[in-house]
């Protein structure tokens, strides 16, 4: 089975479009969606409804929005840096903000890439294809937790 991708996105329309783009791009990777930063942390540590690692495996890639309820994407990045079991998982920030301070802060907190959400579905499709090719096929990752 292909490695899991965790999408942290509070906008249901954006989550739907990203899921649709994954299907149209024929990416076989299972895509799990959580709606806020607290859910993302619970998923990554395997707490509560995410305790079954067979059903909710650690992802090989995290797609992270920055503007999230309960716990922002920045807070998730900061939390990740202090948790050896997950800090090696690549994080691609996928957000609507193209503000330089947000970009700098995301990289300072350990983001591996920063992408601004395209306005059109066609643009999103192209982004997902490239993202899939690089992060899910070509990129070599360290064994998580190792």
Secondary structure as GFF3:
##gff-version 3
##sequence-region A 1 146
A	DSSP	beta_strand	5	8	.	.	.	ID=ss1
A	DSSP	alpha_helix	12	24	.	.	.	ID=ss2
A	DSSP	beta_strand	31	34	.	.	.	ID=ss3
A	DSSP	alpha_helix	37	45	.	.	.	ID=ss4
A	DSSP	three_ten_helix	48	50	.	.	.	ID=ss5
A	DSSP	beta_strand	61	64	.	.	.	ID=ss6
A	DSSP	alpha_helix	73	81	.	.	.	ID=ss7
A	DSSP	beta_strand	90	95	.	.	.	ID=ss8
A	DSSP	alpha_helix	100	108	.	.	.	ID=ss9
A	DSSP	beta_strand	113	116	.	.	.	ID=ss10
A	DSSP	alpha_helix	121	131	.	.	.	ID=ss11
A	DSSP	pi_helix	132	138	.	.	.	ID=ss12
###
